[in-house]
Amino acid sequence: MHSGKHNNEVQLYAFDILAADGEDLRKLPPSMRKANLERVLPQVPVA
């Protein structure tokens, strides 16, 4: 990863969202945070 040689192979997995639009979401139940996360992430098929 440091060399940039394999940048096209790097994937980021988000599993929680703690803030959105300047609003602290940490006090929300996990199900609501998950719904917020699904709303902001692009729909990408899992390989």
Secondary structure, 3 states (H helix, E strand, C coil): CCCCCCHHHCCCCCCCCCEECCEECCCCCHHHHHHHHHHHCCCCCCC
